[in-house]
């Protein structure tokens, strides 16, 4: 089913850009002091632990294994199941796509991780086990997703695409380049409109129409 996509950007107010610049500068100034503080804590507690160990009074730590997240179903029909999994910084997928994922998060959010690893059952060529955002929007006989891709020479070296996955033909296509916006549902959710945002306050409206 053909889909027409219209984009409308709304840049952040100048005062928001100024606040973001001041905030970034503050972070850069405070980061060395925070690291020195952490280093001091490590040295103090490390010395205390070593002293207790030498005296034979150090408590034995109880290690709790951290279980990796499991892929979760985000959309499915009789022919196709689409799953997403949170990305662990210690796994091979992150290490393989580190530059892509870090570049994306730097432009979108310093605190929340909006990236996921995508799985399809059955596997769809070019789409199974790729990097996506957490965005999921049902449309017609399939689902809209946001694919992350490397973009050498572009801002941050990364871009994104709004894609459509057809749940009957088990094919997918790129609809429109979204760039450095993280897509999300409109509030309240609308069937033919989604929103995008960046950490600097810029917003994007994506209008969807069936051709």
C-alpha positions as a printed NumPy array, in Angstrom:
array([[  0.   ,   0.   ,   0.   ],
       [  1.577,   3.332,  -1.046],
       [  2.151,   5.756,   1.807],
       [  2.705,   9.498,   1.448],
       [  4.781,  11.149,   4.184],
       [  4.878,  14.906,   4.873],
       [  7.367,  16.447,   7.311],
       [  7.049,  19.744,   9.167],
       [  9.935,  20.906,  11.372],
       [  9.567,  23.257,  14.314],
       [ 12.941,  24.574,  15.545],
       [ 13.388,  25.165,  19.257],
       [ 13.066,  28.68 ,  20.638],
       [ 16.412,  30.57 ,  20.799],
       [ 16.283,  30.721,  24.6  ],
       [ 16.008,  26.925,  24.715],
       [ 19.077,  26.626,  22.49 ],
       [ 20.939,  28.996,  24.834],
       [ 19.892,  27.004,  27.907],
       [ 21.06 ,  23.792,  26.249],
       [ 24.444,  25.356,  25.432],
       [ 24.87 ,  26.56 ,  29.013],
       [ 23.837,  23.145,  30.319],
       [ 26.348,  21.368,  28.082],
       [ 29.105,  23.766,  29.181],
       [ 28.213,  23.146,  32.817],
       [ 28.364,  19.407,  32.306],
       [ 31.808,  19.671,  30.713],
       [ 33.071,  21.79 ,  33.63 ],
       [ 31.607,  19.617,  36.366],
       [ 32.522,  16.278,  34.805],
       [ 36.238,  16.373,  35.818],
       [ 35.267,  17.317,  39.4  ],
       [ 32.723,  14.473,  39.519],
       [ 35.309,  12.012,  38.224],
       [ 37.799,  13.14 ,  40.876],
       [ 35.124,  12.705,  43.54 ],
       [ 34.367,   9.178,  42.325],
       [ 38.073,   8.388,  42.227],
       [ 38.401,   9.54 ,  45.823],
       [ 35.526,   7.301,  46.893],
       [ 37.074,   4.342,  45.102],
       [ 40.409,   4.912,  46.83 ],
       [ 38.841,   5.298,  50.27 ],
       [ 36.585,   2.255,  50.026],
       [ 39.291,   0.268,  48.269],
       [ 41.722,   0.927,  51.1  ],
       [ 39.048,   0.05 ,  53.673],
       [ 38.245,  -3.212,  51.863],
       [ 41.938,  -4.091,  51.618],
       [ 42.398,  -3.388,  55.326],
       [ 39.388,  -5.54 ,  56.255],
       [ 40.642,  -8.3  ,  53.993],
       [ 44.056,  -8.277,  55.646],
       [ 42.355,  -8.448,  59.034],
       [ 40.061, -11.231,  57.827],
       [ 36.89 ,  -9.226,  58.461],
       [ 35.924,  -8.384,  54.88 ],
       [ 32.348,  -9.547,  54.085],
       [ 31.994, -12.004,  51.239],
       [ 29.996, -10.404,  48.426],
       [ 26.889, -12.182,  47.184],
       [ 26.931, -11.867,  43.419],
       [ 23.592, -11.73 ,  41.644],
       [ 23.909, -12.561,  37.944],
       [ 22.384,  -9.857,  35.754],
       [ 20.109, -11.506,  33.239],
       [ 20.017,  -9.995,  29.738],
       [ 16.695,  -8.669,  28.491],
       [ 14.643, -10.855,  26.184],
       [ 13.186,  -9.76 ,  22.826],
       [  9.627,  -8.484,  23.327],
       [  6.852,  -8.689,  20.739],
       [  5.852,  -5.195,  19.559],
       [  3.635,  -6.16 ,  16.599],
       [  2.392,  -9.353,  15.007],
       [ -0.161, -10.965,  12.738],
       [ -0.584, -14.496,  11.389],
       [  2.377, -14.168,   9.005],
       [  4.879, -11.995,  10.867],
       [  6.115, -11.256,  14.379],
       [  8.198,  -8.142,  15.063],
       [ 10.279,  -8.091,  18.246],
       [ 12.598,  -5.574,  19.89 ],
       [ 15.27 ,  -6.037,  22.53 ],
       [ 16.997,  -3.47 ,  24.719],
       [ 20.664,  -3.111,  23.805],
       [ 23.184,  -4.209,  26.429],
       [ 26.406,  -2.196,  26.351],
       [ 28.358,  -5.388,  26.986],
       [ 26.964,  -7.506,  24.166],
       [ 28.356,  -8.033,  20.7  ],
       [ 25.592,  -6.08 ,  18.944],
       [ 26.498,  -2.856,  20.734],
       [ 30.198,  -3.355,  20.13 ],
       [ 29.53 ,  -3.923,  16.424],
       [ 27.37 ,  -0.774,  16.12 ],
       [ 28.958,   1.367,  18.848],
       [ 29.666,   4.427,  16.692],
       [ 26.165,   4.389,  15.221],
       [ 24.36 ,   3.976,  18.543],
       [ 26.49 ,   6.46 ,  20.481],
       [ 26.148,   9.073,  17.733],
       [ 22.383,   8.683,  17.758],
       [ 22.01 ,   8.89 ,  21.532],
       [ 24.247,  11.966,  21.732],
       [ 21.787,  13.851,  19.502],
       [ 18.6  ,  12.444,  21.053],
       [ 19.073,  11.912,  24.77 ],
       [ 21.883,  11.763,  27.327],
       [ 19.802,   9.891,  29.891],
       [ 17.362,   7.523,  28.17 ],
       [ 18.252,   4.819,  25.688],
       [ 15.774,   4.913,  22.812],
       [ 17.622,   2.324,  20.715],
       [ 16.645,  -1.296,  20.204],
       [ 17.782,  -4.382,  18.316],
       [ 15.12 ,  -5.536,  15.872],
       [ 14.126,  -9.137,  15.178],
       [ 11.572, -10.516,  12.742],
       [ 10.054, -13.99 ,  12.638],
       [ 10.478, -15.208,   9.987],
       [ 13.692, -13.252,   9.319],
       [ 13.288, -10.514,   6.683],
       [ 16.401,  -9.812,   4.623],
       [ 18.026,  -6.474,   5.474],
       [ 15.818,  -5.95 ,   8.526],
       [ 16.458,  -8.835,  10.91 ],
       [ 18.909,  -7.895,  13.708],
       [ 19.387,  -4.218,  12.807],
       [ 19.393,  -1.083,  14.987],
       [ 16.114,   0.793,  15.359],
       [ 14.542,   3.277,  17.735],
       [ 11.775,   2.169,  20.089],
       [  9.15 ,   3.728,  17.792],
       [  6.318,   1.403,  16.669],
       [  3.198,   2.587,  14.813],
       [  0.679,   0.176,  13.245],
       [ -0.367,   1.128,   9.725],
       [ -2.675,  -0.685,   7.3  ],
       [ -1.482,  -4.314,   6.996],
       [  1.846,  -3.727,   8.684],
       [  3.845,  -1.5  ,  10.977],
       [  5.963,   1.657,  10.771],
       [  9.403,   1.601,  12.385],
       [ 12.426,   3.908,  12.589],
       [ 15.605,   2.39 ,  11.143],
       [ 18.996,   3.763,  12.24 ],
       [ 21.816,   3.924,   9.701],
       [ 25.369,   5.204,   9.525],
       [ 25.751,   8.34 ,   7.402],
       [ 29.448,   9.114,   6.86 ],
       [ 30.026,  12.823,   6.366],
       [ 26.63 ,  13.811,   7.797],
       [ 25.926,  15.497,  11.13 ],
       [ 26.816,  13.067,  13.935],
       [ 27.599,  10.428,  11.288],
       [ 24.162,   8.855,  11.697],
       [ 20.676,   9.237,  10.264],
       [ 17.32 ,   7.482,  10.468],
       [ 14.528,   6.418,   8.141],
       [ 10.818,   5.927,   8.563],
       [ 10.179,   2.452,   7.139],
       [  7.095,   0.361,   6.477],
       [  7.057,  -3.385,   7.076],
       [  4.269,  -5.2  ,   5.231],
       [  2.838,  -7.964,   7.392],
       [  1.404,  -9.902,   4.454],
       [  4.093,  -9.742,   1.782],
       [  6.905,  -9.828,   4.384],
       [  8.713,  -7.004,   2.601],
       [  9.799,  -3.56 ,   3.756],
       [ 10.584,  -0.182,   2.232],
       [ 12.07 ,   3.155,   3.203],
       [  9.45 ,   5.9  ,   3.148],
       [ 11.245,   9.091,   4.205],
       [ 14.545,  10.087,   5.795],
       [ 13.843,  11.423,   9.284],
       [ 17.402,  12.326,  10.271],
       [ 18.213,  13.117,  13.887],
       [ 14.725,  13.012,  15.332],
       [ 13.446,  10.283,  17.644],
       [  9.927,   9.393,  16.556],
       [  7.11 ,   8.857,  19.057],
       [  3.339,   8.794,  19.138],
       [  1.448,  12.068,  19.147],
       [ -0.321,  12.972,  22.39 ],
       [ -3.072,  11.918,  22.278],
       [ -2.173,   9.17 ,  19.753],
       [ -3.387,   9.757,  16.202],
       [ -3.605,   7.109,  13.464],
       [ -2.213,   9.379,  10.718],
       [  0.312,  11.515,  12.609],
       [  3.445,  10.942,  14.691],
       [  5.94 ,  13.298,  16.301],
       [  9.711,  13.586,  16.469],
       [ 12.011,  15.311,  18.938],
       [ 15.658,  16.163,  19.576],
       [ 17.477,  16.986,  22.795],
       [ 17.871,  20.634,  21.705],
       [ 14.102,  21.112,  21.667],
       [ 13.512,  20.842,  17.911],
       [ 10.265,  19.062,  17.033],
       [  8.978,  17.291,  13.942],
       [  5.452,  16.501,  12.792],
       [  5.074,  13.53 ,  10.452],
       [  1.791,  13.385,   8.56 ],
       [  0.812,  10.05 ,   7.001],
       [ -1.668,   9.523,   4.181],
       [ -2.507,   6.471,   2.112],
       [ -2.113,   7.071,  -1.606]])
